[in-house]
Amino acid sequence: MTVGKRRAGALALALALAAYLWSAWPGVAAADEPPDCATGAPRARSVVDAAGRTVVLPERIDRIATVGSVPVINGYLFALGAGGKIVNGLPPRFTRSDRWRLQSAIAPYLVDRPVLQGQTSSEVNPETLVALAPDLVITMDLLRTRTLETARIPVLYIAWRNASDIDTNMRILGRALDCMPRADDYLRYFDATMRRVRQTLENVAPHDRPRALYFNPGTMSTPLDIANWWIDAAGGRSVTAALATEGAAHYTHEQLLMWDPDVLIVNSPEQVQAVQSDERFSRLGAVRSGRVHATPIGAHSWGQRTIEQPLTVLWAAKRMHPGRFAQVDLENEVRTFYRRFFRYEIADDEVRWILAGGMERKPGRRQ
């Protein structure tokens, strides 16, 4: 048998195994729906947050203010079935753009709620915070916790520096809100999805994993920890992996040309157009081969910190290894995720809008 025939046979076997693995997994649709948050007798309790702070909670938590990375935190609360407890609306910079419309589609009650943070600043209006009378404030800004505590309201800090924080955050919030069954259900789904992807990729040689870069072409920067993780999990090799530190990396066009990624991933269809029309990027292999992609956007942009991160990995894996993930129906994955974790029956045009990166015709809403 020739080398070519052996390789073709091995690839066919791998693809058949991948198809079997994906058809064998029950996926999100078949799972039992977890119960709502506990509604038993109120009780005082405390939790340790992501900064190691012991936060004493009130007997009942019916009103929650989300501060800082509001769409990210809201996503957690949607998944835990606690979105209805959010008392503040989205900051203006999110409401001004139609790209964030699914936050209010999932949670229409947020549209008319007071805004805590300003048009150009992320500072919290203390008078508005006190007037909202939340039982709990949740933030991802550690420096802001002391300021928020002056309002004599419990402040819970969650972090998102790497993928392991997703598990930590879900457990912190699940305990704080008596929603552990829903937190556990999400974490089971997260682990199962990652396992499916790993098994599909397990015999892919390192040199067959494309070199990829997730970046903002306007600022020439990459959010390292998040991007490095999901690119690797999806079967790619992040060209910024060697720069792995907290925060964002900034680099030059010359450095980008030296990396010459096989795949470029940006945050919006507008950025795809910017890359394709900029002569400075024209020499890149990813541009010449047409492998410049915009991340989808749902409750949040999938390339950033989002509760939809397992979907990010599925989407990126299908982009980087289309043959191995041909059996993955991304539209169905989105549809069942939204039903299971957001309890939202998403329309077909909304699914397509998400996967197109939010640039296609604005999705209509059912009356």
N, C-alpha and C positions, 0 to 999 in steps of 0.2 A: 504494500500500500504506500502511495506517495505521501510526502509531508503535507501537500495541499489537501489530499483526501482526508488524512487524519485530522487536520485542523477543521475542515468542514464538518466532519463527523462529530468532533468534540463540541463545536459551536451548536450544531443541531441538537445534541444531547442537552447542552446547557439551556437552550431556549425551551426545550420540551420540559425540563425540570422546572424552569421558572414559571412556565404556564401552569404546571401542576401545583406548584407552591401557592400561586395566587388564587387559583380556583379552589384550593383546599382550605384557605383561610376564610373564616366566616365574615370578616370585615366588619364595618361599622353597622351595616344594615341589620344584621342578624342578632345583634346584642340586645339583651333585655334592657329596657329603659330604667335607669337608676331612680330611686325615690327622690322626692323633693327634700329640701333641707329640713332638719328636725323641727317639729312644731310642739314639742313637749313643754313641760313646765319650765319657765325661765330660770336661769341659774347664773350666778356670777362665776367667772372663770378667768384664766389668764393664758396667754400664749407667748412663746418666745419667737420674736420675728427674725428676719434675715440678718439683722445687725447684732443679734444676741441680746436684744432688749426684752425684758419681761413686761408685757403690756397687759394691764388689768382691763378686762372688758366689762361692759354693763350687762345687766341681766338679759336684756333684749337688744338685738341689733336690727332695727327696722329702717334706719336711715344711714346711708353711707355716702361720704364725699370722696371722690377720686381726684387726686392732685398730682400734677407733673405730667407723666406719660399717660394721659387720660385714656386714649383708645386702647393702649396695651392693658391697663388695669381693668377697663370695662370688659375686655374680652374674657379675662379670667372670671369675672362676676357673671357674665352671660353663661359661660360653661358650667358654672356652679348653680345656675338657676336663681341667682341673687341680683340679676340686673335691675329688677323692679325696685330695688332698695336704693339705687343711685339717685341722689337728690340734685346733682348739678349737671348742666349740659356740657357739650363739647366746647373747648376753647375756640374763639373765632377763626384762628388760622386753619382749623379743620373744617368748620362749617362753611367757609367761603369756597371750598373746592368740592366739586361733585365726586371727586375720587373717594371721599369718606362717607358717601351717602348710605352705605350698608350699615353703618353704626346706627343711624336713625331708622333704617328699615327694620333691623332686628329689634330695636328698642325705640319705637316711635314716641314713647313717653319722655325721651330725653330732649326732644326738639324745643319745647317751651320751658325747660327748666333753667334756673338762673345760672349764669356763667361765673365761675370763680376766678378765672385767670384772664388777663387783659388781651387786647388786640395785638400788641407788639411785645408784651412782656409776659413771662410765665409767673410773675409774682401773684400771690393769692390776695384777694381783697378780704381783709379780716372781718369787716362788718358783714359782708355777704356770707362768709363762713359761719359766723355766730348766728345770723338770722336763719340760716338753713337748719340749724340745730341738729347736725348729724350725731348719731350715736358712735360713729367710728369714722376716722379718716384713714385712707390707704394711699400711700405714696411710694414712689421709687426714687425719691430724692432724699438721700440721707441727711444732707446739710440742712434741709428744710424742716426736718422733724422737730427740732427744738423750737423754731418759730411757730409751727403749728400747735405745739403743745401749750403755748401761752394762752390759747383759747380754752384750755381745760377740757379738751376732748381727747379721748384715746387715739393715738396715732400708730398705725401699723406699717412698718417698712418692709417691702419686698424688693429683692434684687434680681437682675437678669444679666449676669456677666457671662454665663456659659450655659450649655444645655442642661447641666445637672440642676441649675437653679429652677428649672420648670417644675421638677419633682418637689423641691423644697417649698416653692411658692404655693403649689397646689395643696400641700399638706398644711402649711401655715393657715391659708385661707379656709381650707376645709374644716380645720379645727375651730377657727375663730367664728365661723358662720354655721357650725353644726351641719356641714354639708359633706362629710367624709365619704359617704357612698358615691356621690357624684365625682368627688376628687379622685377616688380610687378608680372609678370607671374610666375617667379620662386618662389616667396614668396607665391603665391596662391597654387602652387603645394606642397610646403613644408607644409603649414597649412593643406591642404586637406589630405595629406598622414598621418600626425600625428593624425588627427581626425579619419581617418579610423582605425588606430592601436588602439587608445584609445577606440573606440566603440567596437572593437572586444574583448578587454581585460576588459571591464568595470565591468563585474561580476566575475572576477577572484579573489578569496580570497587571502589575503596577503601570507598565508602559501603555496599557490600553485604557487607563483612566485619563481622560482629557485634562489638560491644564486649564484651569478656569479662574476668572476674576469677576467678582461682584464689586461694582464701583459706581461712583457718581462722576460722570465725565465732566461736569461743571466745576467740581471742587477737587477732582482727582484724589478721591479718598475712599476708604473702605472701612466699615465697622468690623474690626478684626474678629473678635471672639465669636460672634454670631455667624458671620459669613464663612469663616474657616471651618466651623463645625458643620453647617448644612451642606457645604460643597463636598467635604470629605464623606459625610454620611450618604450622600447621593452618588458616590462613586467617582468623584473628581479629585483633582489635586489642586488645591488653592495656591496660586502663585504668591499669595501674601502669607503663607503659613510660617515662613521663617521670620516674619515680622511680628509674630503673635505676642501682643501685649494688650493690656486693657485699653479701651477707647478706640480711636480711629487712626489709621495710617494714611499719611499724605505722601505723594510721590510725584515724579515728573513724567512728562511724555517720553523722555529718553529712557527712563526706567521701564515704562510700559512697553516700549519697543523691544527692550532687552528681554523682558518676560515673554512677549509674543504669545499670549494665551490662545488656546484652541477654541475656547468659548468665552464670550463676554456676556455678563448678565448685569442689567441696569434696572432702575427702579420704576420706569414708566415707558410707554410707547414713544413719548416725546423725546426721551433720552436715547432710545434706539435711533430715531431719526437724526438726532444731533451727532451721534457717533458715525452713522453712515454718511452724513454730509460733510464731515470735518476731514479735510485732507490729511491732517496729522495722524489720523487713525487708519488711513487707507492702506497702509503697508502691513497691518496686522493680519495674521492668518485667519482669525475669527471673523473679521470684516470681509476678507476676500472669499471665505467659504459660506458666508451668510449665516454664521452662528452667533448672532447678537440677539439676545432675548430680553424681554421685559418681564419682571416678576409679576405674578398676579397680585391683585389687591382685593381683600374682602373686608373683614372687620378691621384689618390693618394690612399694611404692605407685607407680603410674604417674605421678602428678603430681610426684613427687620425683625425686631422682637414681636412675636405674635403667638397667640394660643393656637393658631393654625399651622404652627411649625411642622408637624408631621406631613401636612399637605405640601409644604415647601419642598420637603425632601422627595416626596413622590414626584412632584412636578419637575424638579431639577434632575432626578434620576432618569425620567423619561426623556428629557431634553438631551442629556449626555449619553444615554445608552438606549436609544429608541428601539433597537431590536429586542433587547432583553425585557423591556417594559412595555412592549406593544400591547400586551393583554390588559394593561392598567387603563381603566376607563376613568379619566380624571373628572369628567362631568359627574359621573355617578359618585365618585369619592367625595366631591364637594357637596353634592346634594344630600348624601347620607350623613356627612359630618355636621352640616347645618341642622339637619333634623334631630340628630342625636344629642348634640351638645348645645345648640342654641335654641332648639325647639322652634325652628323657623322653617316653614315649607318654602324653600327658595324656588323662584320661577326659573324656567329654562333660559330665558334671555339674561337673567341676572347671573347665572352660572357662566354663560359664555362671556359676559362682560367682565367678570372676575378673572377668568383665564386669559382674556385678551389684555389684561393690565389696566382696565378701566377706561379705555379710549374709544371703544366701539360705541354705537348708538346707545344713548342713555337708556338703561333698562326701564321698562314701564312697570307700574305697580298694579296689582289686581285691585279692583274696586270692591 
